[in-house]
Amino acid sequence: MSGQVIREIAINTKARLAAYWATCLEFNLADHSTEAHAAVDRAVEDYFEHVASLPADQVSIVSAMKALFSKLDEISHRFGSGLLETDERELIVTRVLDAASGAGLDLTRYPGGDPTLPFRNF
């Protein structure tokens, strides 16, 4: 896959997150705010931009995912643990893995096809 495919994943993810965030705010879910959502959006967008520019190098791609999840952990600690839970994980992690695969990461080399399990805390 190419950088263009990763950019398409990013665009789709941004739209899905926006719709999801609107629902969270509508129902006044714990720890959700426009500021918290903007922080998550920025971290995810930065990941997509970074991974699209990487060579198809397993170490670099996994490192980019580690950096993203570290940033998401920081955001969760800052805004509260209710911000990033199961629904958010399903939405974000799936797209992060799609982009990593698009950048050349062989997901079959990892248990369950998910290299983020050892360092993902949500």
BELPEPE-V936703 format. One line per field, one symbol per residue. psi: psi as a letter, one per 40 degrees, with the letter a starting at -180 (. if undefined). burial: + if it has 9 or more other ideal C-beta (glycine too) atoms within 8 Angstrom, else -. Layout:
BEGIN
psi = ???
burial = ???
END
This chain:
BEGIN
psi = iiddddddddddddddddddddddddefihehidddddddddddddddddddeiighdddddddddddddddddddddeieedgadddddddddddddddddeehgdeeihefgeeddehe.
burial = ----+++-++-+++-++--++--++-----++---++-+++-++++++++++-+---+-+++-++++++++++-++--+---+++--++-+++-+++++++++++-+--+---++++-++-+
END
